[in-house]
């Protein structure tokens, strides 16, 4: 079984024992001795840990909105997210605080499993596997936090009144814990998990590769490039690329390309809200809708045009974007959208037409609110591009072409007959490859919540140069008839880029944690 994905199962009494508030009466909850006494109880506790990553403000909705709007590479017309879009959000930002809280809920549920499982009565094989899965879940959540806001409190045991108040750990300390958890997970997890829908050891290696790639900070000669490549090679060949129409059809859950995929289900109480965020209102892309999507998370003109100019005819353009026009659902009327603009439309309507839409992972069965579309956190194409980037940093481009060319070949062969674009890479210098691979990651993974992290992991100069390029795009309009559709003009200074590397540290934690004060706030906030 190549598919590594998460089965979100909701339980009642046992789940409550793992994660309820400190002041709740827990006298009726089952004790940890009872929960972890058997194989079935241990599996049920692990299911509670998996449900933690399906909290509304985590992977179903909040996290997606937060990292998209704040990325600098994706536009939103959502007025309440404008401060994220312009990188002016305060520590009181609702989406930041809500997502932060739900990520810690997921961490606390994983902590309960890790703390208790080895003292239980389940079979050793079950205990080891369950601990490995819980450590992978915990590391994934801390990895998200440290990349978004830097050092955070390292809560590693079930939260009590004595463990609630902890200082901010340093970024390095958080990364040390992430790596420790993933190394243990790679040892504890079987090569193939016998429980359908659960991760094996290759998922831990893939995530370790991404962690080390991030820690390299874009620094030439960093030892982390070699560590990233070594872990990625553990994963190489264990998964396979699938045609684009299969990959982005949400009805094809857990394809052979998927490494970490969060299972979401309306029936289970946690559906995905991605379609509601990105699909055009009243379009044929959601033919069953009874309540219209918002269409508020949209591509920037800069990214769309750079992609189209670099690879005209690339099948990924059709797979990624809704552009030029689309049909209304109720009467098949043609609606014009970027890069076309309806000259006969009002100035306000022209402003609303001035951005394309994201197509990836729209659920055609969407009716209203949430849908059954999964969230893919990590897939094999990402690993191949990480291998290419690390290999180039270590040895130059000659041995790196093969990995990126696998991704490009899949794109070409996703149409019949195959496309001429994107052509294989060759003949680049190391610096040219370095620049192109970051752009290639943007093209291949666009709209999959990697933009925030990829734009920042190579440091201040890289992010500043991106802002400069975005600002100078000739199609930008900074003064439309609808201010919610104005392009963003980012300050082109080192100080602004340094501030934009992280989001502010959430006020909710500052106000409730006796070990953290306003002096612990991130730079510039």
C-alpha positions in Angstrom: 0.0 0.0 0.0 1.6 3.3 -1.1 -1.1 5.6 0.0 -0.4 7.3 3.4 -3.4 9.2 4.6 -5.3 9.9 7.7 -8.7 8.4 8.6 -10.6 10.9 10.7 -12.8 9.0 13.2 -14.7 10.8 15.8 -15.2 9.2 19.1 -17.0 10.6 22.1 -16.0 9.6 25.7 -12.4 8.6 24.9 -11.9 11.7 22.7 -13.1 13.9 25.5 -10.7 12.4 27.9 -7.8 13.4 25.6 -8.5 17.1 25.0 -11.1 18.9 27.1 -10.5 22.1 28.9 -8.7 22.0 32.2 -11.6 23.2 34.3 -14.1 20.7 32.9 -15.4 18.0 35.3 -13.5 14.9 34.2 -14.9 12.5 36.9 -17.0 10.6 34.4 -14.2 10.2 31.8 -12.4 6.9 31.4 -9.0 6.7 32.9 -5.9 6.3 30.8 -5.4 2.9 32.4 -8.7 1.8 31.0 -8.3 3.5 27.6 -4.9 2.0 26.8 -5.5 -1.4 28.4 -6.4 -3.1 25.1 -5.6 -2.9 21.4 -9.0 -1.5 20.6 -8.9 1.2 23.3 -5.4 2.2 22.1 -6.6 2.5 18.5 -9.6 4.6 19.7 -7.3 7.0 21.5 -5.1 7.3 18.4 -8.3 8.1 16.4 -8.9 10.9 18.8 -5.4 12.3 18.0 -6.2 12.1 14.3 -9.4 14.0 14.8 -7.4 16.8 16.3 -6.0 17.8 12.9 -9.6 18.0 11.6 -10.7 20.8 13.9 -12.5 23.5 11.9 -9.7 26.1 12.3 -7.0 23.6 11.3 -6.9 21.7 8.0 -10.6 22.0 7.1 -10.7 25.8 7.0 -8.7 28.1 9.2 -5.2 27.0 8.4 -6.0 27.1 4.7 -7.2 30.7 4.8 -4.4 31.8 7.1 -1.4 30.5 5.1 -3.0 31.4 1.7 -4.0 35.0 2.6 -0.7 35.8 4.4 1.6 34.2 1.8 2.2 37.1 -0.5 1.6 34.9 -3.5 -2.2 34.4 -3.3 -4.8 37.1 -3.3 -8.0 37.4 -1.2 -10.9 39.8 -1.6 -12.0 38.9 1.9 -12.2 42.2 3.8 -11.6 40.5 7.1 -8.3 39.0 5.8 -6.9 42.2 4.3 -4.5 42.7 7.1 -3.1 39.2 6.5 -2.8 39.9 2.7 -0.9 43.2 3.3 1.3 41.7 6.0 -0.1 44.2 8.6 -2.0 41.7 10.8 -1.8 42.3 14.6 -1.3 39.7 17.2 -5.1 39.9 17.9 -6.0 38.6 14.4 -8.9 36.2 14.7 -7.7 33.7 12.1 -4.2 33.6 13.6 -5.5 33.0 17.1 -8.2 30.5 16.1 -5.8 28.4 14.0 -3.1 28.5 16.7 -5.6 27.2 19.3 -6.7 24.3 17.1 -3.1 23.3 16.3 -2.5 23.1 20.0 -5.6 21.0 20.4 -4.1 18.6 17.9 -0.8 18.6 19.7 -2.4 17.9 23.1 -4.3 14.9 21.7 -1.1 13.5 20.3 0.7 14.2 23.6 -1.9 12.1 25.5 -1.2 9.1 23.2 2.6 9.5 23.4 2.5 9.8 27.2 0.3 6.9 27.9 0.6 4.3 25.2 3.7 2.5 26.2 2.4 2.0 29.8 -0.8 0.3 28.4 -1.7 -3.3 27.9 -1.9 -3.3 24.1 0.4 -5.6 22.1 3.9 -4.2 21.6 3.5 -4.1 17.9 0.4 -1.9 18.3 1.9 0.3 20.9 5.0 1.0 18.8 3.0 1.8 15.7 0.5 4.0 17.6 3.3 6.0 19.2 5.0 6.4 15.9 1.8 7.8 14.3 1.2 10.1 17.2 4.8 11.4 17.0 4.4 12.1 13.3 1.1 14.0 14.0 2.8 16.1 16.8 5.8 16.9 14.6 3.6 18.0 11.7 1.8 20.5 13.9 4.9 21.9 15.5 6.5 22.2 12.1 3.5 24.3 11.0 3.8 26.5 14.0 7.5 27.1 13.9 7.4 28.1 10.3 4.4 30.4 10.8 5.4 32.2 14.1 8.8 30.9 15.2 9.5 29.5 18.6 6.5 28.4 20.6 5.8 26.7 24.0 7.0 23.1 23.7 4.1 21.2 25.3 5.1 17.5 25.2 2.9 16.0 27.9 -0.8 16.1 28.6 -1.7 19.6 29.7 -2.4 20.3 33.3 -2.4 23.3 35.5 1.3 22.8 36.1 2.3 22.4 32.5 0.0 25.0 30.9 2.3 28.0 31.4 5.5 27.5 29.5 7.9 30.0 27.9 8.5 30.3 24.2 11.1 27.7 23.2 13.6 28.9 20.6 13.2 28.0 17.0 16.1 25.6 17.2 14.6 23.9 20.2 11.3 23.4 18.4 13.1 22.0 15.4 15.1 19.6 17.6 11.9 18.2 19.0 10.3 17.9 15.5 13.4 16.0 14.3 13.5 13.8 17.4 9.8 12.9 16.9 10.2 12.1 13.2 13.3 10.0 13.8 11.5 7.9 16.4 8.5 7.7 14.1 10.7 6.4 11.3 11.9 3.6 13.6 8.6 2.8 15.3 6.4 2.8 12.2 6.3 -0.3 9.9 7.3 0.1 6.3 3.6 -0.5 5.4 1.1 0.3 8.0 -1.3 -2.7 8.5 -4.1 -0.3 9.4 -5.6 1.1 6.2 -5.2 4.9 5.9 -2.3 5.2 8.4 1.3 6.4 7.7 4.3 4.1 7.4 7.9 5.0 7.9 8.3 6.7 4.5 5.9 9.5 5.5 8.3 10.2 8.4 11.3 10.3 6.1 9.5 12.6 3.6 8.6 15.0 6.3 12.1 14.9 7.7 13.4 15.8 4.2 11.1 18.9 4.2 12.2 19.9 7.7 15.9 19.8 6.8 15.3 21.6 3.6 13.6 24.4 5.6 16.5 24.4 8.1 19.0 24.9 5.4 17.7 28.5 5.1 18.9 28.8 1.6 22.5 29.0 2.8 25.1 27.7 0.4 27.1 24.9 2.0 24.6 24.2 4.8 24.9 20.6 6.1 21.1 20.4 6.1 21.0 20.0 2.3 22.7 16.6 2.6 20.3 15.5 5.4 17.3 16.6 3.3 18.6 14.7 0.3 19.3 11.6 2.4 15.8 11.4 3.8 14.2 12.2 0.4 16.2 9.3 -1.1 14.6 7.0 1.5 11.3 7.9 -0.1 12.4 7.8 -3.8 10.5 5.2 -5.8 8.1 4.4 -3.0 5.3 6.5 -4.5 4.5 7.4 -8.1 3.2 10.4 -10.0 -0.3 10.2 -11.3 -2.0 12.1 -14.2 -3.1 15.6 -13.3 -6.8 14.9 -13.9 -6.5 12.0 -11.4 -4.5 14.0 -8.9 -6.8 17.0 -8.7 -10.1 15.2 -8.9 -11.2 15.1 -5.2 -13.1 12.0 -5.8 -9.8 10.1 -6.3 -8.9 10.1 -2.6 -5.4 9.0 -1.6 -3.8 8.4 -4.9 -0.3 6.7 -5.4 1.2 10.2 -5.2 -0.2 11.1 -1.8 2.2 10.8 1.1 0.3 12.7 3.9 -3.4 13.3 3.2 -5.9 14.4 5.8 -9.2 12.6 5.4 -12.2 15.0 5.7 -15.8 14.1 5.7 -19.0 16.1 6.2 -20.7 13.0 7.6 -18.0 12.6 10.2 -18.5 16.2 11.3 -15.5 17.8 9.6 -15.8 18.6 5.9 -13.4 20.7 3.8 -14.2 24.3 3.2 -11.7 24.8 0.3 -14.3 24.7 -2.5 -16.3 27.3 -0.7 -13.2 29.5 -0.5 -12.0 29.3 -4.1 -14.8 28.4 -6.5 -16.6 31.1 -8.4 -20.1 32.0 -7.3 -22.8 30.4 -9.4 -20.5 28.6 -11.8 -20.7 25.3 -13.6 -17.7 24.1 -11.5 -20.1 23.5 -8.6 -23.2 22.2 -10.5 -24.9 20.8 -7.4 -24.5 23.9 -5.2 -27.4 25.0 -3.1 -25.4 27.8 -1.5 -22.9 29.7 -3.6 -19.1 29.5 -2.9 -17.3 32.7 -1.9 -14.5 32.6 -4.5 -12.4 34.8 -2.3 -9.0 33.0 -2.3 -7.6 33.7 -5.8 -4.3 33.6 -7.7 -2.4 36.8 -8.1 -2.0 38.2 -11.6 1.8 38.1 -11.2 2.0 34.3 -10.5 -0.6 33.5 -13.2 1.2 35.6 -15.9 4.7 34.4 -15.0 3.5 30.7 -15.1 1.7 31.2 -18.5 4.7 33.1 -20.0 7.2 30.5 -18.8 5.3 27.5 -20.0 2.7 28.3 -22.6 0.7 25.2 -23.3 1.6 23.6 -19.9 -1.3 21.3 -19.0 -0.9 22.4 -15.4 -2.2 25.8 -16.3 -5.6 24.4 -17.1 -5.4 22.1 -14.1 -4.6 25.0 -11.7 -6.6 28.0 -12.9 -10.0 29.0 -14.0 -9.3 31.9 -16.3 -10.5 33.9 -19.3 -14.2 32.8 -18.7 -16.5 30.3 -17.1 -20.2 29.4 -17.4 -22.8 30.3 -14.9 -24.5 27.3 -13.3 -28.1 28.4 -13.7 -28.2 29.7 -17.3 -24.8 28.9 -18.9 -24.1 32.6 -19.3 -20.5 33.3 -20.1 -18.7 35.2 -17.3 -15.5 37.0 -18.3 -12.5 36.8 -15.9 -8.8 37.5 -16.0 -6.8 37.9 -18.2 -9.9 38.9 -20.2 -11.9 41.9 -19.0 -15.4 42.7 -20.2 -15.2 46.3 -21.6 -19.0 46.6 -21.4 -19.1 45.8 -17.7 -19.2 48.4 -14.9 -16.0 49.6 -13.4 -16.9 47.8 -10.2 -17.6 44.5 -12.1 -14.4 44.9 -14.0 -12.5 45.1 -10.7 -14.1 41.8 -9.7 -13.1 40.2 -13.0 -9.5 41.2 -12.6 -8.2 38.0 -11.0 -8.4 34.4 -12.2 -9.7 31.6 -9.9 -8.0 28.5 -8.5 -9.3 25.3 -10.0 -7.3 22.7 -8.0 -9.4 20.5 -5.7 -12.8 22.1 -6.4 -15.3 19.5 -5.4 -18.0 19.1 -8.2 -20.3 17.5 -5.6 -20.2 20.5 -3.3 -23.6 21.6 -2.2 -23.1 24.1 0.6 -20.5 24.9 3.3 -18.2 21.9 3.7 -17.4 19.0 1.3 -15.8 15.6 1.4 -12.6 16.7 -0.4 -9.4 15.7 1.4 -6.4 17.9 2.1 -3.1 16.7 0.7 -0.3 17.9 3.0 2.6 16.3 1.2 2.8 14.5 -2.1 5.5 12.8 -4.1 6.1 15.6 -6.6 7.1 17.8 -3.7 9.7 15.2 -2.7 11.1 15.1 -6.2 11.5 18.8 -6.3 13.1 18.8 -2.9 15.6 16.2 -4.1 16.4 18.4 -7.2 16.9 21.5 -5.0 19.1 19.7 -2.5 21.1 17.9 -5.2 21.8 21.2 -6.9 23.0 22.8 -3.7 25.4 19.9 -3.0 26.7 18.9 -6.4 25.3 21.3 -8.9 22.6 20.7 -11.5 23.9 17.7 -13.5 22.4 15.0 -11.2 19.5 17.2 -10.2 17.8 17.4 -13.6 16.5 13.9 -13.4 14.2 14.6 -10.4 12.6 17.8 -11.7 12.3 16.3 -15.2 10.1 13.5 -13.8 7.6 16.2 -12.6 7.8 18.0 -16.0 7.3 14.8 -17.9 4.2 14.0 -15.9 2.8 17.4 -16.7 3.4 16.9 -20.5 1.9 13.4 -20.5 -1.3 14.4 -18.7 -2.9 15.3 -22.0 -3.6 13.3 -25.1 -1.7 13.9 -27.3 1.2 14.9 -24.9 2.0 18.6 -24.7 5.4 20.1 -25.8 5.5 22.1 -22.5 7.0 22.1 -20.0 10.2 21.0 -21.7 12.9 19.1 -19.8 15.6 21.1 -18.1 19.3 21.1 -19.1 22.2 23.4 -19.6 21.8 25.5 -16.4 24.3 26.9 -14.0 23.9 26.2 -10.3 22.5 29.7 -9.7 20.1 29.4 -12.7 18.9 26.0 -11.4 18.5 27.5 -7.9 16.3 30.3 -9.1 14.3 28.1 -11.5 13.6 25.3 -8.9 11.9 27.8 -6.6 9.8 29.0 -9.4 9.0 25.5 -10.4 7.8 24.7 -6.9 5.4 27.6 -7.2 4.0 26.3 -10.5 3.7 22.7 -9.5 2.4 23.2 -6.0 0.5 26.5 -6.4 -2.7 26.7 -4.2 -1.6 23.8 -2.0 -0.5 25.9 1.0 3.2 25.8 0.3 3.6 29.4 -0.8 4.0 31.1 2.6 6.8 28.7 3.6 8.7 28.5 0.3 8.8 32.3 -0.1 10.3 32.6 3.4 12.7 29.7 3.8 15.5 31.3 1.7 15.6 34.5 3.9 15.0 38.2 3.8 16.7 38.9 0.4 14.7 36.2 -1.4 11.4 37.4 0.0 12.2 41.1 -0.6 13.1 40.3 -4.3 9.8 38.5 -4.6 7.9 41.6 -3.3 9.8 43.8 -5.8 8.9 41.5 -8.7 5.2 41.3 -7.6 5.0 45.1 -7.2 6.4 45.8 -10.7 4.0 43.5 -12.6 2.4 45.7 -15.3 -1.1 44.3 -14.9 -1.4 45.3 -11.3 -4.1 47.8 -10.5 -3.7 49.5 -7.1 -6.8 51.7 -7.4 -9.9 49.9 -8.7 -13.6 50.8 -8.3 -13.8 48.1 -5.6 -11.0 48.5 -3.1 -11.4 44.8 -2.1 -9.9 44.0 -5.5 -6.9 46.3 -5.4 -3.5 44.7 -5.9 -1.2 44.8 -3.0 1.9 47.1 -3.1 4.4 45.7 -0.6 7.1 47.9 0.9 10.4 47.1 -0.7 12.7 47.3 2.3 14.8 44.8 4.2 12.9 45.8 7.4 9.5 44.9 5.9 10.8 41.6 4.5 12.3 40.7 7.9 9.0 41.4 9.6 7.1 39.4 7.0 9.2 36.3 7.5 6.8 35.4 10.4 3.3 36.2 11.5 2.9 37.9 14.9 2.9 35.7 18.0 -0.8 35.3 19.0 -2.2 37.6 21.7 -4.3 34.7 23.1 -1.2 32.9 24.2 0.5 36.1 25.5 -2.6 37.0 27.6 -3.2 33.6 29.1 0.4 32.3 29.6 2.1 33.6 32.7 5.5 32.7 31.2 5.1 34.8 28.1 4.8 38.6 27.9 4.5 41.2 25.1 8.4 41.4 25.2 8.3 38.0 23.6 6.6 39.3 20.5 8.1 38.7 17.0 10.2 41.3 15.3 8.2 44.3 14.0 5.0 43.5 15.7 
